[in-house]
Amino acid sequence: MRDRRLPALPASHAQASRAPSRRPRTWRLSALTALLAFATALPAAAATLARIASPGDVLTVTLESQHEDRLAYRVERKGTPVIAPSRLGFVLGDGRLERNLELIGQSSRSVDQTWEQPWGERRLTRNRYNELRARFAEKPVDARHPGRRIDLVFRVYDDGIGFRYEFSEQAAKEVRIRQELTEFALADAARTTAWWIPAFEWNREEYLYSRTPLQQVGTAQTPLTLRTGDGLHVSIHEAALVDYAGMNLARGDGDVLRAALTPGNDHSAPVVRATPFATPWRTIQVGERAGDLAQSSLILNLNEPNAIGDVSWFTPAKYVGVWWSLHLETETWGTGPRHGATTANTRRYIDFAAANGFRGVLVEGWNPGWDGNWFANGWGFDFTRATPDFDLEGLAKYAAGRGVHLVGHHETACAVSHYERQLPAALDLYARNGVDVVKTGYVCDAGDIQRQDRAGGPVVREWHEGQWMSNHHLRVLEAAAKRHVAINSHEPIKDTGLRRTYPNWVSREGARGMEFAAWGNPPNPPEHEATLVFTRMLAGPMDFTPGIVSLKGRNGQLLRSTLAKQLALYVVLYSPIQMVADLPEHYAQHPDALRFIQDVAVDWEESVVVDGEVGEYATIARKVRGGDAWFLGSVGDDRPRSLRAPLSFLEPGRRYRAEIYRDGAGADWETNPFAFARETREVGRDDVLTLELGRGGGQAIRFVPL
């Protein structure tokens, strides 16, 4: 970060100041005058405006005024700098809002509350923070230009901070944000490692994570995960992305990370808002372990409480469906001899779901529009009727009679305005037929969302994470909530914790999922899931679609996974809806694996990150909501690992039967992926298990109280 102190004098000057002077007095005076003039021209030292610490005095945020009354903040953890002085401000339509700002008031408060998630990785979430509100005004230029006002709000937790800007109602009534000047300057930038994926590339969020020094980060999406030279773990993201452009991070001079807002179709201003309004929270999570990041509830806590009322109609569950066969290309989305979405084929999946206790059946390709080049012509989709070979009403009744629900599917191919015009009728159709979860899709190249404000009008292009799409997703959620329908978005806008405010937004994709294991070039590597836990999953649930027990993709491509790892993914990668993604006939070949998938829960009372390192391994334990059983999942990378798993998360004074599903002797994703063993043993909270993972391996355990 920029050093605001006076630079050291050159050595010749320093030596002259110590040696006896043989120069005339007049020379010494002129030299002193010049030095004073030089010092006056340099930036003044920063002045502290306000300071606030977290409830446990772990993190401290200092707000300060720099040269030309520019605002900056810095963050310390137990006295050690984490974020060096970092600038704040905007470039607005009516000029820069960053200089000549004076503090006109401040207030603080403390909050300690506990709220209950209707579903989630834990039932009860503690929201404990100290808040600072600082009010600023520009120094007036003249009577006609009194200066703009803005508030800065910081919420400081023991495991991270959130801050946002709040614009009050102004004479202009509208703010055009051309650029956000928010910075994140890592204090230990030279020794910091980053895990990141690129922003503004064609394939949205579906990239493998790069692990590089911070100095090699280009423009990155968030969450961005960092590890300092001292081993501190940091994640930069945002919370409550509402009516605003998604924030990316661009590395600038001195390895400072700066906000880079996703553009809209009006490239001069990514965000246009009527006042008053607040920006999303800019978030910095901080922990000693990688697991501390995954354990944090900061992102959720910074969102507003439930805005849609009772959601008890949503049931966390597992689902099967016409999906993996499409990626194997043994069946097709389009109609014809290999059409997957037929009445007969769907009945087969309904029967499989009913026989094995799975609630949902997803069917992709059920509606007109898939024939031909649907990727380039989403305007041909009809979401209000089925193809002739798919009896929606009849299948819904058949499923209901077997205790199963159809899972809906709306692929837009990015013709988003076309989809919105059909949305009410499409959701009504599903609601009438008991479809209470819908998977939406936005398959197209990034920046190619098709927006048409009036039928027959011009079509303009938007980005998946621009302001307009931020609002589109909320329109879908609100329309769905009125009909008691939950949404699972694919090719989505990033997750920023809005499931707290809209708890019918139950999951989403937003990263490389299992389909890349089927046909990706390159496919997902063995360390992919152990990376996701500490990167993408910090944002929220992911519909990863695990459970491929055949361990093969298209044309026999090997998954970089053992059989036991596919089971562990149900615990490690959280989602309240989990797909049992393989074909029914493949599960018949692996009854022990199917048994664990039948038993594993999807809704949790508590979750504990037992251990983990970014991109190496992750071990997570979760307690069943409304029950006493615990589950543990552990996944590794491309090397064999022997991991310790203390069972201190189990209840004191109780013994448990540990049902262990593990890699067998010699397990290796490449040479021996089906090496698999199932065993039981009695354990308690004082025990420590040794988890032996093969290459690309994993282990899954169910703990049942005795």
C-alpha positions, 0 to 999 in steps of 0.5 A: 500500500502507499506509504504516506510517511516522509521519504528517507533523505538521501544518504548524502543529506543525512551525512551532511546533517551530522557533519560540522558545517563549513557552509555560510549561514545564508546557504543553511537558511536557504537549504532549510527553506527548501526542505520545509517547502518540500515537506509541505508539498508531501502528503500529510500523515493520516489522521484517525477519525474513528476506531471500533473493535470486535466484541472479543477484541480480536479485530479492530477497524480504524477509519482515517483521513489521508491527503486531501481528506481522502477516506481510508480504513485499515484492519488489525487482528490482535494488533497485527495488521491484516489490511493496510490503509485502503482507500474508499470512495466512488467515481459518480456521474457528477464527479469523484466522491473521495476528496475533501470529505469531513466527518460530521457525526458518528455513532456506534452500537453493539448487537448480540442476537441469535436467529434460527434458519428455516433450513441450513448448515446450522439451525441457530446462528449467532449474530454478534458484532459492534457497529460504527456509523460515520457520516461524511459531507464534502466541504462545500465549494460555494453556496450553489454546491453545498457538497454531497453526503455519504455514510460509512457503516462498519460491522465488526465481528470476531471472524470478519468485518462488513462495511457498506456505503449509504447514500441519503436522499439528495437533490439529484434523486439519482446516483450514477456509479461509474466506478467504485474505488474501494480497496483491499490492501493486504498488509503482507501482500508480498508473502500472500498466496491467492486461490482465484478464478478470473472475472469477465471471461466467457465461461462465467464462474466455471473455471478451475481455481488458480493458486498463485502469489497475490502478485499474479492475480489478474481480475478475480471473482469473489470470494477470493481466498488468501493465505498470508505468509504467517498462515492467516486465512482471509476471504474477500467477498460481498453480502446482500447483493441487491439492485447493484452490480457484482463486485470483482477484484482487480490488482493494482499498483502495490498489489492493492486489490480494487473493486471492479464492478460488473458492467451493464448495457450502459457502460458509462455507469454499472449502477444507477440507483434512486436515493436513498440506498445502501450498497452491498456489504464489502466483506473480509473474513479472517481466521487462523485456520482455513476451517475458520473461513468455512465455519463463519456465518458472516455473509449470512448475518449481513443480510436482512431477515426473512422477507417472504414469511413462512417457508415450512412448505420447502422440504430439504431433500435428495432428488434423482433425475433425467440429467447425467444421461444427457451429459453422457449423451446416451439421451438428449434434451431435444425430442427424438429417438433418444429423448430423455424427458419421456413419460415412460422414462420419468416413471422409471425415475419416479419408481427408483426415487420412491423405492429408495426414499428420495423425494424429488425427480428432476426432468430436463428437456420436458418443454418445447424449445430444445430442438435445434440450436437452443443455446443460441435461441432461447426465444424458442422456449415455452415454459407453459406446456410440455412436449407431446411425449411428456405427460406433466399432469399425469406424471405429477399425479403418479409421483404424488401417489408414490410420495415423490415430487417432480423438480421443475426445470426452466432453461432460459438460454439467456433469453431472460426477458422472454422467460420473465414474460412467461414466468407467472404462467409457468410457475402457476403450471408447476404449482398446480402440479405440486412442483415446489422446487425449480432449477433455473438455467442461464446457459450462454457466454458471459456478457450475453444475457438478452434483455428486451424491455418491451416486446418487439423492442431492441435487445441489449446485452447484460452480464450474469452479475450485472445490476439488471440480473441482480434484480431479475433473480429477485423478481423470480424469487418473489414470484416463486415465493407467492406460489410456494416454489423454491429456486435452484439457480444454475449459471447464476449470479454469485451467492451473497447470503440472500437465502436469509432474506429469501429462504426459497433461494435454496441452492445454486451452481456458480462453479464447476460442478460434476458435469465437468467430470463427465466431459470437461477438458480438463476435467475436475482434478482430484483437489477440486472439491477440497478447493471449493470448500474454502473458496466458492462454498464460502458464499453459500450452498452449491448444487454440485450433483454428487454421487456418480458411483460408476466413476465414469463420464462421457466416452468412459472418461474417468472421474478423478475420484474414488467411490468413497469420495463420492459419498463424502461429498454429500457431507462436505459440499453443503446444499439443502437439496442434493442430487443422487446424480448417477443412473439407477442401474449404476446404483444397483451395482453398488448397494453399500454406496447406495445405502449411505446415500439413502441414510445421509441427511441434507438439513443440519442442526450444526456443522463443524469443520474438523480440519482442512487446508485449501486445495488439499483436504477437508474434513467436515462433521454435521449433526442431523437436524431434529435427530441425534446422528452425526455424519462426517465427510473427508475428501483429499487431493491427488496424493494419499493422505492419513488424516486425524479426526478428533471426535470431540464434536460428539455429545459427551457421555454417549457412545456411537456406532460409527458406520464407516465407508472408506477407501479400501487398500490401494484405492487410487482414482486412476488405477483402483477407484473402486477399492472400497470398504464398509465397517463399523466400530464403537466410538465416543467424543474422546476418540480420534479416528485415522482417515486413510484417503487414497489419491482422489479419495475420501471417507464418509461416516455415519455416527448413530447413538447407541 
